[in-house]
Amino acid sequence: MSIHAPLGRKPVTGYVAGYLETLSLLERLHRLLLDVIKDEFERVNILEINAVQALLLFNIGDNEVTAGELKSRGYYQGSNVSYNLKKLVDMGYMHHQRCEIDRRSVRVRLTEKGRNIRTLVDELFHRHSEGLEARQIVDLQGLEDVNSGLRRLERFWTDQIRYIY
């Protein structure tokens, strides 16, 4: 296996090439997921919310959370989550309330409008899973194998951040 190397470097092969391909696929898949959500929203004429915000609503679900909790779960980066939470509150997709214990912290939860977006994304993901299964693109064991490998990669990266060698 050979993959394009960064400018000015020799082509890489073997394990490094596989790792770089995985990184490239992860990045492309994330962008494609956002495009799929954006296309679905355009199809149903929901134009005021973007795909990142829709995923944020989906991930919050029925929970009441703070921006810090979303960051610590690894879903979002600091400024990104704060900006999008503020926009979602301003557009009426979320309620916000100061925490009684720590007045600096704000807890958020979905409004009815936000739950409707969450349902739309949930239905989209269910249609996708049914399509993947019906077309035999990947079976349950294949998904479990991919998820297992990605969880190991996630743990490795987390360790790199926490325990710099």
N, C-alpha and C positions, 0 to 999 in steps of 0.2 A: 504494500500500500504506500502510495506517495501522495503528498498533499502540498499545495502551494505554501511556501514559507513567507514570512514577513519580508518586505523589501530589503534587499541587501544580504539575505541569508541563503544558505544552500537549502535545496529541497530536503524535507525531513521524511524519514521512513520509520517503519516499525511502530513501537509503542507510542512515541511522541506524535506520529502522524495520526494514530487512532485517537489519542487524547485531543489533539487539535480539531479533528473532525467532530468529535463529541461536542466540544465547545461551540463550534460553528453551528452544528445542528440545534443545540439548545437555544442559541441566540435567534436563529431563523424561526424555530418553532414558536418561540414566545412572540415574535413579531407577527407571524402568521395567525396565531391565536387572537391577537388584538385585531388583525384585519378581518377575521371571521366574525368576531363580535361586532365590529363596526359595520360590516355588510349586513348583518342581521338587523341591527338597529336602523340602518337606512331602509331596509326592506319594509319594516313596520313603521317607518316615518318618525322615529325618535332621534332627533338631531341635537338636542341640547346637552346630551351626556356623552362622554367619550368612553372608549373601551376600557381604559385603565380604571376609570371611575366605576364602570359597571362591574368589573372584576372585584373592586374594593367592596361594593355593596354585596356581591355574591359571597365573598369570603367572610364578611361580618355576619350575614345571615340573621339569625334571631338573637344574637349576642349583643350585649351592651359592653363596649370596649373603650379604651383610651388609645390615642395615637401611639403611645409608648408600647402598649400591648401588641398592636399590629406590627410595630418595628421589631419587638422582641420575638415574635412568632416567625419573623423572617420574611413576611409578605412584602414589606415596602421599606424604602429608604426614608430618612427623616423629613427632609423638605418636601419630598414628593407626597408623602402621606398627609402632612399638615395642610399643604395647599389643596389637595383634592378633598379632604374632609371639609375644609372651609367652603369650597365651592359647592359640595353636596348639601351642606347645611343651607347655604344661601339659596340654592335652587329648590329646597323643600324635600329632598330625598332622605334627609337625616334630621333627627332631633339632637340637640346637645345640651348638656347640663354640667355645671361645675361640680366636682367631687366635694362631698362634705368634709372628708378627711384632709385632702390635699387640694386647696383652693386653686393651685396653679394648674391642676389637671382637669381636663374636660372629658366626660364620658359621652359617647355617641351611640345611637341606635337608629335603626331604619324607621322611617315613616311608612305610611301605607303606600305612598308613591315609590319609595325605595324598595319596599317588599315586592311591588309589581315588577320592578326592574330585575330584582333577584330571581323572581319566578321566570321571567323571560330568559335569563341566562341559564337557569337550571333546565328549562325545557330544551334549549338549544343543545346543552351538553348531553341530555338524555337522547335526543335525536341522533347526535353524533355517535354515542356509544352503541345505539341500536344499529346504525349504519355500518359501523366497524365490525360488529358481530355478524350482521346479515351478509355482508360481503366477504366475510372471513379474512379481513385484512390483518387482524391480530386476534388470537384467542386469549382467554382469561389467563392462561399460564404465561403467555408472551407478555401481557401487561404486567403481571406480577414480577416477571424477570426484569423488565425495564425499570419498574418502580424500585425494586430491590437494588439494582445497580445505581440508580439515581440517588437513593437514600444514602448509600455508601459514599458516593461522590460528595453529597451534601455534608456528611459527617467529616470527611477529609478536609473540605474547604473550611468548615467551621473550626476545626482544629488548627488550621493554618492561621486563622484570624486570632484565635484565643491563645494559642501556644506557639508563637513564632519560633521556629527552630533556630 
